[in-house]
Amino acid sequence: MKISEKRVHEHYMRMAMSLARRGTGATSPNPKVGCVIVKDGVIVGMDFHRHPGAPHAEVGALSMAKELAKDSTLYVNLEPCTHYGRTPPCCPLIAQSGVKTVCIAVEDPFDKVQGKGIEYLRSSGIEVIVGILEEEARWLNRGFFMAFKEGRPWITLKVATSLDGNVALIDGSSRWITGQSSLKRSHLLRAETDAILVGIGTVLKDNPELTVRLIDGKNPLKIALDTYLRIPLDAKLFNEGKTLIVTSKNSSPQKMEELISKGIDVLQVPTDFSGKLNIKEMVFKLPSMGIHYLLVEGGPRVLSSFFEADLCDEMALFYAPKIIGQGKRIFPQILLKDMIEIPKGKIRSTKRLDDDLLMEVDL
């Protein structure tokens, strides 16, 4: 492929991915997909997937292009499907439209697709180019790929902390360490995820709603880790949206029945030798519930548990220019004995939010 041709393909693929991002927070468990159709250097069709059950991006773009799709080039960030799901497959429609070339960023990991779409298009006489901005496309749908490759969601640990690494005062008070802009950005993270998780300590101390309020967006599933079902039946957690309580197999059957009678889902998992919930077993059950992105908000013991279990892919660290001194640390349970043991992340981005600083770190 010539350099000039490569740049053209990358230009339109970036447009397709930009369209796909408009579905962030709304498409799960489906991936985010955008499509651009180009003919003689002119965009004749484009669209993105909006939510499960809605037309796929390719369908919307072809509908816009109409007869101009003939002899055009179609750009899509994920391999088109060949199977019937909530909607009909895209590949037959692409083949019937007369599209000449299909540029695909990355192959779909879903076993009902996984190369079958590429094979279908090529057998229909369509030129197929695969791998344009592949890494960017994988990142765009990292939760989707994680669910199908590893069997668990993409996990983000979210922390609001002082400069000296405290998330609360010694008595547990934490409202609010960071400012309003950080809170608003936190609600954006909630709107973009499928589920948000906290421990029972946070529920009992703060009685949070865990809803999206400061921006427009859907409420994610709310998950609370509660080994002994200590959660009050009138907790604000239950006021709006769906809630899942993860508890041990030794928890009170009566309390469990009360929760279920209120329409609250309960998941029982084993405990480890120390009596803690087996979060690994819980995490690997989430994709079957349509959860491809999990946001862990704490508290400190929960954050430590996920970190120790190697169940964290990135961190969103909100730093406030404050010094707390003796308080509640971010990872109180982690004890390292050698500098070699220190996990090292990679700073992906930093952003100033008024007086605060957001640092996004890949782990």
N, C-alpha and C positions, 0 to 999 in steps of 0.2 A: 504494500500500500504506500503510495506517495505521501510525502509529508503534508502537502497541501490538502490532499484528500482526507488524510487522518484528522487534520485540524477541523475540516468541515464536519466530519462525522462527530467529533468530540463536541463541537459547538451545538449541534442539534440534540445530541444526547444530554448535554447539560440542561438544555431547555426542557427535555422530557423529564429529567429528574427534578427540576424546579417545579414543574407541574405536579409531579408525584408528591412533593412535600406538602402540597395543599391538603392532602388527605391525612396528614399527621394527627394521630389521636382519634381518628374516626374509622379507619379501615380494618383494624384488627378484628378477628384473627387473619384477615386477608393482608397481603403486602401492600405497600404504597407503590402505585404504578402510574406513570405518565407516558403519553404517546404524542409524537409529532410526525406529521406526514408532509413531505417536501417534494415539490415537483418543479423542475427548471429553476431552482433557487428560490422558490416562493413557498411559504407555508400555506397549505391548502386545508389542513385539518389538525386539530389538537384537542386533547382532553385528558382527564385524570380520573382515577377510581375514587369515588366519594365515600362509600360505606358498603358493608356486606349486603349483597342482594342488588346493588346498583349496577348499571352497565359497566363493563370493564373499559379501561382507558382506550384500548384499540377500537372498540365498538363505537364509542363516542367520537373519536377522531375520524373514523371512516364515514360515519354518518354526516359529519361536517364536510368532508372532502367530496362525498358523492362520486360522480363520474370522473372527477379530477384525480382520483386515487389510481387510475390506470397509468402504468409505467412510472409510478412515483417511488420514493424511498420512505419507508416507515421506520421510525426510531422509537424504541421502547426499552425501558430500563430493566425489564424482567421478561424472560422467555414467555411467549404467548401460550395459552393453555389449549389442550386438545380434549379435555374431558367435560362432562356435564356436572355442574355443581348447582349453586343457586341460579346460575345463568348459563346459557349455552356456551360452547367453546369458541374461542376467538380465531383459531387457525383456519377453519373452513371459510369463515367470513373474509379473512385476509386474502386467501387464495382466490376466492370468487371475485374480489374487488379489482384484480388485475395489477396489484402492487408488484413492482419489479424487484425491489431489493428490501430486505428487512434487516435492520441493524439492531442487535440485541446486546445489552450491556453484560448480562450474566445469566447463566442457566438457572432455572427454577429448581430448588432442592426438594420440592414436594414430589413424592414418588409417582403420583399420577401424571406428572408432567416430565420433569427431569430428563430433558433431551428429546422427548417425544415431539414437542412442538417444533423444535429445530428440524428434526427428521421429517415431519409432516410437510413443512414449508419447502424444504429442499426437494422432496419427492414430488411436489406440485410445480416444480420448475422455477421456484423463486430463489434468487441469490440471497444467502444468509451470511451475515458477518457477525461474529460473536466475540465479545471481550472488550468492547469500547468502554473505557472508564469503568472497568470491572470492579476495582477495589472501592471506588466511590459508590457504586451501585450496591455492593455488599454492605457497606456502612449504612447506607440509607435504610436498608431493611435488615439491620443487624439482629433484631429480635426474631424476625421471621426465620433467618438462617440459623440462629442459635437453637430455636425450638426444633427444627428439623434435623440439624446436625448433632446437637448435644442433648436434646430432649428436655431442655429447661429454658426459661425466659432469659432475656438480657436483663442484668441486674445492676441498678444504679443505687449507690449509697449517697443519700443527701444529708449534709451536715451544715448546721448554722453554728459557728464557733467564734470565740474570742481570739485575739492574736496569740494568746498563750495556750490555745488548744482545749479550752473548756466549753462545754455545751450547756452548762447550767451552773448555778451557785451550788454550794455544798448542800443546801436543803432541797435541791432539785428545781428551784425556780429558773425558768428559761424564757419567759415572755417579757419583752422580746429582746434577744441579743442583737439581731440584725434589724435594719430599717425597712421602711415601707417598700422601697424598690426591690429589695431582696425577697420580701414576702410575695410581692406580685410575680417575680420570676419563679418562685417556688410553686405558685399556683399554676404557672405555665407548664412546669414539669409534671404536675399532677394531671393537667388536661391532656398531656401528650402520652401518658402511660396507661396501661391496662389495669394495673392494680397498685395500691399503695399499702405498705405494711408498717405496723408499729407493734411494740410489745405491750403487755398488760400494764406495765409500770407507767408508760406514757398515758394510757387510757385513764388510769386511776388518778394520776397527778394532774393532768391537764383537761381531761374530758373533751378531747378534740372532736370536731365534726368530720375532718379529713375530706372536705368537699372543695370544689373549685368555685371560688367566690369573687376573687379580685379581677378575674378576666372572664371572657366568654369561653365556655368549653364544657365538655361532658364530665360527669363525676366518674372516676374510676371505681372498680371494685375495692372495698375497704377490707383489709385483712388484719386481724389482731391475733397475736400469739398469746395464748392464755392457758397455761398448763393445767390449772385447777379450776377453771371457769369462775374466776372471781369477778368477772365483768358485771356491772349492775345492769338490770334489765331496762333501766331508763337512761342508759348512756347515750350521749348525743350522736355517737357513732351510728345508731340505728334510726336516726330521724329522717335521713334522706339517702336514697340509693341502696345498693346491695352491699351486704356485709358477710364476710366469711370468718368464723372463729375457728382457729386451729388449736386443738387441745390434745391432751394425752388420753390414752385408753383407760386411764384410771379416774377420769373426771366424773363428777356427779351425774348419773343418768337422769335424775329429776331436773337438774338445771339445764341439761341438754334438751330435754323435752320441752321445757319452758321456752328456750331460745328458738327451737324449731317451730313451735306453735306461733311464734311471732313472725315467722317467715325468714328467719335467719339461718343461713347454712352453717353447718358444723362439720369439720373434718378432724378425725382422730388420727394421730400418728404416734409411733412408738417414742419412748424417751431413751436417752443414752444412760450410761452408767452413773452419771451425776444427777440424773433426774431432769435434764433439759430436753426440750422437744427436739426431735430429729428433723431439723430444718431441711436437710438434703432430701428426705423422702417427700416432704411437703412441696418443695420447689419443683421436683420432677413430676409432680401431679398437675401443676398449673397449666402447661400447654394444652392438656386435654380439656381444660375449662376455657380455652381461648385466650389465655394470658401469655403474651409474648414479650411484654415489657413490665418489669416489676421495679417500683420505686420504694426503697427502704428508708424510712424517715427516723427510725430509732425506737427507743432510746439507746444509750451507750452500750448496754449489755447486748442488745439485739444487733447493733452495728458490729460489735466485736465478734459475735457468733458467726455472722455472715463472712466477716473477714477471715476468721480462723478456719472456716470450712471451705475457703477458696471459692466462695459464691459471690463474687463481685467483679464486675467488668469495668466499671468506671465510678468515679466519685464526683459529686457536685458539691464543692466546698464553698460556703458563703462565709467570708471572713468579715467581722466587724472590728473597727479600730478601738478595741476595748481590752483591758486587762482585768481578769477576774481573780487571778491568784489561786488560792485553794478552792477548787470547785470540782465539778463532774467532768472527767476527761472524756475525749472522744472514744478511745479504745481502752477501757480500764482493765480488760481481762488479758490483753496481749502482753506477754513477758518474753523478751528476747535476751539471749545471753551472749550473743556475738554480733559484731557489726555486719558480718557476712550474711546473717539471717534476715537483715532488714529488707523487706519487700520494696522494690523500686518501681514507681509508676512513671508515666510520661505526661507532662503537662500539655494538654491539647489546646487550651485557650484560657485567656484571662479577660475579664470584663469588669470595668468599674460600674458599680450600681450606687450612685450618689456617694455616700461615705464608705460603702462596703466594697468588697472585691469578691467576684465569683471566679473560682478556679476550677476548670474541668480537667480531670486527670484520668487517663486510661490506665488500667491496672493489668 
